[in-house]
Amino acid sequence: MSYKNKNIKKNNKVKKKKNKQYHLREVEVKKSNVSIKKSENSKLNSAMEQALKMTGQTLSNEQRSLMIQIFKFVVVGGIATIIDWTIYFILYKFVNINPLIGNIVA
């Protein structure tokens, strides 16, 4: 076997080893992200599962994730609306700004 062929085989082994290490790191990162998502959604899942048990219905994983996403959307939208109305009320009642301008600022 020539010197060139030996180097090619060594390089291939090194590349495979690096790819394997990269793949292992990638799997570890994915596992850690999944565990973080599970801990964030565990409270929502338990409340949702209790409600589903009362109605006797079951959901697939896709439906469950969609329900969680809708719930988060409603909560964030509600908080933003309350903040907007509070700023408008303060500007209109206490600062005596024109209601249209107060609405634009809020």
N, C-alpha and C positions, 0 to 999 in steps of 0.2 A: 504494500500500500504506500502510495506516495505521501510526501509531506503535506501537499495541498489537500488531499482527501482527509487526512487526519485533522487538519485545522477546521475543515468544513464540518466534520462530525462533532468536534468540540464546540464549535459555535452553535450548532443546532441544539446540543444538550444544554448549553447556557441559556439559549432563548427559551427552550421549553421550561427550564427551571424558573426563569424570570416570569414567564407567563403564568405558571402555576402559582407563584407567590402573589402576583398581581390579582389573580382570580380569587385566592384565599382572602386577601385584604378586601376585595370588592364584596365578597359574601359576608364578611364580618360587618362592613358598613351597612349593608342591606339589613342584616339581622338587628343591628342597633337601632336603625330607623324604624323598623317594624315594632320593636319593643316600646319605643317612645310613642308611636301612634297608638299602640294598644293601651298604654297607660292613660293617654289623654282621653281616649274614647270610652274607657271602661265605665265611667260614671254615666255617660249618655247611653251606653249599651244596656246597662242594668235598668235604668229607668224605662227605656224603650221596651225591654223584654218584659218588665212587669206589666206595662200597659197592654202588650200583645197577649200576655197570658190571660188578662181579664177579658179580652175580646175573643180569645181562642184562635187567633190567626198566627201564621208563621210567615217569615220573610226570608228570601234568599240573601246571600252576602251582598249582591249588587243593590238590592232594594234597601238593605240595612244601611249601607254606606250612603245611599241617596237620602234616606231619612235623616241621617246625622248631618249631612251637608245642608239640607233644607232647614233643620233646626238651628244650625250655626248662622245661616243667612238671616233667619227671622230675628235671632237675638242681636246680631250686629246691627241690622236695620232698625230695630226698636231702640237700641242705645243711641244710635246716630240721630234718630228723630227726636228723642227726648232732649239731647244736647242742643239741637237746632232750635226747638221750641223754647228752651230755657234762655238761650242767648237772645232770641227775638223778643221774648217777654221782658227781659232786663233792659234791652235797648229801647223798647217802646214805652214802658211804664216809668222806669227810673231815670233814663238818660234823656227822655222826651225827643227821640228821633222820629222822623216821619216813618209810618209803618212800612212803606215800600222800600225805603232805604234800609231800615232795620232788617227787613226780610232778605235783602240782597247781602248785607253784611253777615247775617247769621248763616 
